Amino acid sequence: MPIPGHPAGTGHLLDFASAFGPGTGEATLRKYFGTDGIRGRANGVITPELALKVGQAAGLVFQRGDHRHRVVIGKDTRLSGYMIETALVAGFTSVGMDVLLLGPVPTPAVAMLTRSMRADIGVMISASHNPYEDNGIKLFGPDGFKLNDAIEREIEALIDAELNRRLSASGDLGRAKRIESVHARYVEFAKRTLPRQVTLDGLRVVVDCANGAAYRVAPETLWELGAEVIAIGTEPDGFNINRDVGSTAPSALVEKVRERRADIGIALDGDADRVLIVDEKGHVVDGDQLMAAVARSWKEDERLTQPGIVATVMSNLGLERFLGGIGLGLARTAVGDRYVLEHMREHGYNLGGEQSGHIIMSDYTTTGDGLVAALQLLGVVQRQGRPVSEVCHCFEPLPQILKNVRYRSGEPLRQDSVVTAIEQARERLGAGGRLVIRPSGTEPVIRVMAEGDDRGLVAEVVDEVVDAVARAAA
């Protein structure tokens, strides 16, 4: 069925160019910004000098009007967060912006507090699900939304510019202070996303906070809503964020759910903007199944603002078929929650996300929020009175294989041998399969994904394309 922003008659097959999507290819060519802010090795790519310049550049871009400008800065639990935070403070205050330091809080809390505290810009210091050696800088506008490509390009130009003459006079420098109440404010915000009559009484919940930004707020929120909470990944030491815990390493959560006979397991990532679920049987539920469960419930409750949801080219074809079976469409975007959100805003959707667990519910948030998404699913579970394994098993995923090819330089996807291999792969998969080839927006890697009903064929197709790309990249 035709749905807003999704051309009628679009088949299941996507070529590699369509996987880039609006802005994605652009982002990979930019000097600093990728698909989710600026990210890289701490003291390698993300240096104090760069953070200082980002603070100055972003501060200048968002100085609009004569009011006293302010920025809120949050971070996750990485050791390098102290260094980057201090450098950002120096940058922002040097151009006359006051700084409100939030300490370790989830990325969605920064987005929410940027609006709530009437800040001109919000900053999250995090590399999300990456290991502790990496870090990053994510920026939010005064509306709480991530910046668009045009504003990021404007900031990039200023990072490389000579700014000494644009610094504030001595009497106009900014001030910095720490805000102590932010955790309580976010906990109350998250709780209010559930109707008052819905509680988590009687549920045994294991929550894995990845030793990251939600290590305090997630267990507290769940407990205040009535759940019996078993928390893991809540002892950050600066080095152990995402290490064998969290949404990218759910085996610890699976084991704990089985050990404690819990009703559900919730795995957040390092900055808590994504979530994976583990059902009472110890089975992992990805973002596709979570979106399917919520979409079905919201459709029944007439809460969907459009007859469908938004996901990326990486979401399983099984999700698309399931949604079609209940009268809903699936609009696909380039990979990256920012592109999902852009499409949602442009076409009026209120539910979207990624297979990886970035779930955006725009009735409540301006970015992916792992805790809020988990709460909405728990609300569905409580209202339906059925176990998580039944609520969240909406469809059988089609065989989907993803492999990465690392390259050093150049554009291997433009070489004739690779183009030929991709065209042959498309023909072999036919109209019932999908092939997605895309460069990563955060590292020099080309991702090759295929799916279809025949796992053997899918595996062969992926291997053939990977071999062609690897030879071209050698």
URFEN-V843943 format. One line per field, one symbol per residue. ss: DSSP state (2 for helix, 1 for strand, 0 for the rest). psi: psi as a letter, one per 20 degrees, with the letter a starting at -180 (. if undefined). burial: # if it has 24 or more other ideal C-beta (glycine too) atoms within 12 Angstrom, else .. Layout:
ss=???
psi=???
burial=???
This chain:
ss=001001000000000222222222222220000100111111000102222222222222200000000111111000002222222222222200011111110022222222220000111110000000011111111000010022222222222000022200022200011100022222222220000000000001111100000000222222220001111100000000000000000022222222220001111100000011110000011022222222222222000000011111000022222222200011111000222222222220001110000011100000000222222222222222000222200000001111111100000222022222222222222222011111100000111111110022222222222222222220
psi=qpqpjopqjpaipprhhihgrohghghhirhgpbimbpqappjfgnrhgggghgggghgghjoorjroqqqpprrbjqgihgghgghggggghijjpqpopiaoqqghhggghgghjlqhqqppoqkdjrrhhqrropqqriijqqqrhghhhggghhhjrojhijqqrhijqrrqqqpijhghghghgghiiqqhiprkpipopppojkkbhjhghghgggghiiqopoprkkmqjiijpjokraiimjhhggghgggjlrhqpoorahjkjrqqqpriijppoahghghgggggghghjlipiqlarpariiqqhhggggghhjkqropqrrpphhhggghgghjkqjpraqhijoppnihhrjrpogggggghghgggghikqqhhghinhroqqppppqqoqrgramhiiqghggghgghgghhhaijrqpppqqqiirmqppopqqahohggggggghggggggghhi.
burial=..#.##.....#####.###########.#.#########.#..##.#.##############.....#################.###############################.##############.################.##..##.##...#...##.....#.#..#..##.###.###.##...#.#..#####################.#.#.######.#...####.######.###.##..#.###################.##################...#####################..#.##################.#.##############.###################.....##.#####.#########.#....##....#..##..##.##...###########.########....###.##.###.###.##.
